[in-house]
Every structure is written in C-alpha cells, then in structure tokens.
C-alpha cells in the first residue's frame, strides 16, 4: 500500500513564468507568509515552497484552515512581480469528480456559433447550483454522434474524498438558454487516458 499526497500541501495554480518568479524569492515569501500567520496566531507555519507543472505548492507543518488559506491568498494578490490574472485561489489537496452535462444543442440559439468550452465555463459560473464549485480543468465539448446537433459537456471539479460536491450536483437540472440540461456523474472524463 502506498501513501498518497499529504493534506499539508497548499496548491496555488499559476503560469510557469509566475511560478519561476516565486521560486527565485521563495525564502522571502516563506518568511513573509509565516510572519502573517504568526500575526493572527495561526497554528500552522509554512515550511517550504516547491513548483510543479501547474504552479506552486506550499508545504505546511499542519493542515491549513480556511482562514489560513485566505491569508495566503491575500499575500499572493499583493505581490507585484507575478501576473495576478492567472493565479487561482490557494486550495488544499483534493480529489477530482467527473460530471457530464447532457442534451446541449451544438449551435447557440439563433446563431451559427458552436458551443465552446469558455462559453460553458461562463454559464457554470452564473448558475447558483455551481456556487463553491471550482473547475479542475476546462470543460470538454463532445458531440453525441458525429452528425448530431446535440453535445455532452464533460466537467472535472475539485471535490472532497467522499465526492460531496458531485453528489449535490448529480441529477440536477438547469437552463442553458431555452434548453433544460441534466447533470450526471461518471467514473472518469474521456479526456483522461
């Protein structure tokens, strides 16, 4: 039996250029984060920062709380030497849940424009049932059949180990324009080999 990744990791997704800039001054960032955490009497401290292919990971001595994550997010947003537009909110290590959204027309109403992942991402941000849901990757738009005018959207979300967020979404309905669509759970996104 192998041990999985530690929950003492705080993951901050960002571009590779921003991650490289953070790594060049990692000692300073760790010292500043620990000073802020000590200032609010937090029980955690940041040990070190390392980078991976999706951003940076801050290793801590204990599992961070929501308020600890807020302190780190505020600190990261105040940095001048990294691009704030591509930095995601800090989060703890989580599992992914895979969902599909059924019965979406391939073309947007009254246009010749096809449904694109960024359109679906904007729609998901506006729908109340997706409050507190963070996408783990871009949605995938796949036609049900090659000549079909209906598509399925595959969505990966960050979730807890017991899939609490996905369970709240499965079998829910919402509107995309005039159409009522359904959310279903799946074992894995087809984009994953």
Wavefront OBJ file of the C-alpha trace (Angstrom):
o trace
v 0.000 0.000 0.000
v 1.409 3.366 -0.967
v 0.886 6.585 0.906
v -0.899 9.318 -1.055
v -0.042 13.016 -1.159
v -0.167 14.925 2.107
v -3.055 17.210 3.052
v -0.390 19.591 4.367
v 0.045 20.904 0.836
v -1.459 24.220 -0.237
v -1.733 24.322 -4.002
v -1.721 27.625 -5.890
v -2.219 27.233 -9.635
v -0.403 29.776 -11.794
v 1.566 30.066 -15.012
v 5.051 28.589 -15.222
v 6.570 32.090 -15.537
v 4.886 33.244 -12.324
v 5.930 30.043 -10.533
v 9.561 30.610 -11.585
v 9.440 34.162 -10.210
v 8.038 32.891 -6.906
v 10.737 30.221 -6.678
v 13.547 32.773 -7.132
v 12.378 34.531 -3.943
v 10.884 31.560 -2.105
v 12.838 32.228 1.127
v 11.405 35.740 1.336
v 7.866 34.543 0.581
v 8.014 31.798 3.221
v 9.275 34.283 5.834
v 6.529 36.794 4.968
v 3.771 34.145 4.986
v 4.941 32.849 8.376
v 5.037 36.399 9.766
v 1.419 36.945 8.649
v 0.295 33.583 10.053
v 2.039 34.284 13.375
v 0.386 37.729 13.462
v -3.078 36.132 13.553
v -1.930 33.403 15.965
v -2.394 30.607 13.450
v -1.231 27.140 14.460
v 0.393 26.423 11.110
v 3.628 27.568 9.591
v 4.896 27.269 6.048
v 7.956 25.016 5.722
v 8.924 25.446 2.080
v 7.673 26.111 -1.446
v 8.206 23.910 -4.473
v 6.931 24.202 -8.011
v 5.188 21.677 -10.196
v 3.732 21.778 -13.694
v 0.579 23.628 -12.579
v 2.000 26.239 -10.210
v 3.452 26.200 -6.712
v 2.857 24.087 -3.628
v 3.409 25.455 -0.115
v 4.189 22.718 2.408
v 2.994 23.374 5.965
v 3.516 21.726 9.343
v -0.247 21.110 9.833
v -3.388 21.085 7.703
v -4.371 24.683 6.893
v -7.740 26.142 7.791
v -9.915 28.327 5.585
v -8.617 31.482 7.331
v -5.001 30.369 6.710
v -5.796 29.996 3.007
v -7.336 33.476 2.975
v -4.158 34.959 4.475
v -2.019 33.283 1.802
v -4.385 34.384 -0.971
v -4.287 37.992 0.228
v -0.484 37.898 0.374
v -0.184 36.431 -3.143
v -2.527 39.101 -4.541
v -0.328 41.849 -3.110
v 2.803 40.647 -4.915
v 3.946 42.940 -7.712
v 6.286 40.642 -9.601
v 3.794 37.988 -10.731
v 0.790 38.118 -13.058
v -2.310 38.105 -10.867
v -4.670 37.271 -13.746
v -3.562 33.661 -13.961
v -3.306 32.863 -10.235
v -6.032 30.673 -8.747
v -7.085 30.801 -5.096
v -4.999 28.626 -2.760
v -6.590 25.271 -2.036
v -5.844 22.111 -0.151
v -5.184 18.855 -1.920
v -8.474 17.460 -3.175
v -9.888 14.743 -5.347
v -11.482 15.249 -8.716
v -15.059 14.342 -9.519
v -16.208 13.861 -13.085
v -19.578 15.014 -14.381
v -21.295 15.212 -17.740
v -23.974 17.663 -18.782
v -26.447 16.200 -21.274
v -28.686 17.489 -24.067
v -26.989 20.730 -25.045
v -27.533 21.935 -28.625
v -24.304 22.204 -30.612
v -25.184 25.610 -32.033
v -26.151 28.575 -29.877
v -29.723 29.748 -30.399
v -30.328 31.876 -33.477
v -26.636 31.770 -34.474
v -24.176 29.625 -36.358
v -21.767 29.668 -33.391
v -20.964 26.326 -31.823
v -20.844 25.749 -28.078
v -17.277 26.328 -26.881
v -15.674 25.416 -23.523
v -15.229 29.055 -22.483
v -18.969 29.677 -23.023
v -19.810 26.677 -20.824
v -17.339 27.904 -18.193
v -19.093 31.314 -18.099
v -22.523 29.666 -17.847
v -21.367 27.446 -14.969
v -20.061 30.487 -13.056
v -23.503 32.130 -13.302
v -25.637 29.184 -12.163
v -26.378 29.039 -8.442
v -26.082 25.242 -8.147
v -22.382 25.617 -9.039
v -21.669 28.031 -6.161
v -18.472 26.992 -4.345
v -17.560 24.638 -7.202
v -14.091 25.004 -8.723
v -13.392 23.510 -12.133
v -10.320 21.280 -12.201
v -9.875 21.727 -15.948
v -11.534 23.264 -18.958
v -14.892 21.675 -19.896
v -14.812 19.237 -22.827
v -17.443 19.586 -25.551
v -18.121 16.296 -27.365
v -20.810 15.581 -29.949
v -23.009 12.601 -29.075
v -22.691 11.365 -32.675
v -20.533 12.802 -35.483
v -23.515 14.270 -37.372
v -25.526 15.149 -34.272
v -26.541 18.658 -33.293
v -26.507 17.698 -29.583
v -23.377 17.666 -27.410
v -22.333 16.430 -23.993
v -20.105 18.536 -21.795
v -17.608 16.752 -19.560
v -16.661 18.732 -16.456
v -13.976 17.933 -13.866
v -14.436 19.592 -10.460
v -12.329 19.712 -7.322
v -14.101 17.724 -4.647
v -13.600 16.041 -1.278
v -12.549 12.397 -0.982
v -16.188 11.342 -0.475
v -17.428 13.313 -3.545
v -19.711 15.567 -1.501
v -19.865 18.358 -4.102
v -20.528 15.998 -7.014
v -23.321 14.257 -5.103
v -25.071 17.625 -4.691
v -24.911 18.217 -8.463
v -25.804 14.791 -9.876
v -29.342 14.599 -11.335
v -29.816 18.373 -11.042
v -31.255 20.409 -13.910
v -30.507 23.909 -15.123
v -31.097 26.098 -18.165
v -28.747 26.920 -20.987
v -30.842 29.384 -22.948
v -34.200 27.736 -23.692
v -32.882 24.256 -23.050
v -33.105 22.331 -19.793
v -29.988 20.218 -19.283
v -29.183 17.417 -16.836
v -26.034 16.696 -14.831
v -24.902 13.081 -14.492
v -21.962 11.536 -12.676
v -19.355 9.456 -14.486
v -16.329 7.492 -13.383
v -13.772 9.347 -15.477
v -13.545 12.126 -18.022
v -12.949 10.803 -21.553
v -10.076 13.269 -21.905
v -8.082 11.253 -19.363
v -6.185 8.291 -20.712
l 1 2 3 4 5 6 7 8 9 10 11 12 13 14 15 16 17 18 19 20 21 22 23 24 25 26 27 28 29 30 31 32 33 34 35 36 37 38 39 40 41 42 43 44 45 46 47 48 49 50 51 52 53 54 55 56 57 58 59 60 61 62 63 64 65 66 67 68 69 70 71 72 73 74 75 76 77 78 79 80 81 82 83 84 85 86 87 88 89 90 91 92 93 94 95 96 97 98 99 100 101 102 103 104 105 106 107 108 109 110 111 112 113 114 115 116 117 118 119 120 121 122 123 124 125 126 127 128 129 130 131 132 133 134 135 136 137 138 139 140 141 142 143 144 145 146 147 148 149 150 151 152 153 154 155 156 157 158 159 160 161 162 163 164 165 166 167 168 169 170 171 172 173 174 175 176 177 178 179 180 181 182 183 184 185 186 187 188 189 190 191 192 193
